[in-house]
Amino acid sequence: MKKFDLEAEFQKYMKRMQLDLSVMELPELTERKRAFIAGVSQVFLFMKNKATGLNDLDAVAALEDIDQQLSYFWNSIKLKPAHDASV
């Protein structure tokens, strides 16, 4: 079993964004998935290349900073935060 299933996370993301896959044209779906995967890739690269070199306090501070920036973004466009685990 995968510990982080990209397809399942993409489905959750689409649900949070209130986007209906059944009515979406293939080019739009493809671009949305590409954007999602690109975002996950950037976070993964940060964790792999930068966060692993930080001490625990700096790593936590970096994650808190990311969390604040994400919250600010989602609040500014008035959507439920994409990193909200309740959905």
C-alpha positions in Angstrom: 0.0 0.0 0.0 1.2 3.5 -0.9 1.9 5.8 2.0 1.0 8.8 -0.1 -1.2 8.1 -3.1 -1.0 10.9 -5.6 -4.1 10.0 -7.4 -6.2 9.8 -4.1 -4.7 13.2 -3.1 -5.6 14.6 -6.5 -9.2 13.4 -6.1 -9.4 15.0 -2.6 -8.0 18.2 -4.0 -10.6 18.3 -6.8 -13.3 17.7 -4.2 -12.0 20.6 -2.0 -12.0 22.9 -5.0 -15.6 21.8 -5.7 -14.7 20.7 -9.2 -16.7 17.9 -10.9 -14.5 15.6 -12.8 -17.4 14.1 -14.7 -18.2 17.3 -16.5 -14.6 18.4 -17.1 -13.1 18.3 -20.6 -9.9 16.3 -20.9 -7.6 19.2 -21.6 -8.7 21.0 -18.5 -8.5 17.9 -16.4 -5.0 17.2 -17.7 -3.8 20.8 -16.9 -5.3 20.7 -13.4 -3.6 17.4 -12.7 -0.3 18.7 -14.1 -0.6 21.8 -11.9 -1.4 19.6 -8.8 1.6 17.3 -9.5 3.9 20.3 -10.1 2.9 21.7 -6.7 3.4 18.3 -4.9 6.8 18.1 -6.7 7.9 21.5 -5.4 7.0 20.5 -1.8 8.8 17.2 -2.2 11.9 18.8 -3.6 11.9 21.3 -0.7 11.6 18.5 1.8 14.2 16.3 0.1 16.8 19.0 -0.7 16.4 21.7 1.9 14.4 20.6 4.9 16.6 17.5 5.5 19.6 19.8 6.0 17.9 21.9 8.7 17.9 21.3 12.4 14.6 20.3 14.0 13.7 23.9 15.1 14.5 25.4 11.7 12.6 22.6 9.9 9.5 23.3 12.1 9.9 27.0 11.5 10.0 26.4 7.7 6.9 24.3 7.8 5.1 26.9 9.9 6.1 29.5 7.4 4.7 27.4 4.6 1.5 26.8 6.5 1.1 30.6 7.1 1.6 31.4 3.4 -0.9 28.7 2.4 -3.5 29.9 4.9 -3.1 33.4 3.7 -3.5 32.4 0.0 -6.6 30.2 0.7 -8.2 32.9 2.9 -7.5 35.5 0.2 -9.5 33.6 -2.4 -12.1 32.5 0.2 -11.8 28.7 -0.5 -11.3 26.0 2.1 -7.5 25.5 2.6 -6.1 22.8 0.4 -4.1 21.5 3.3 -7.1 21.2 5.6 -7.3 17.5 6.5 -11.0 17.6 7.4 -12.1 17.0 3.8 
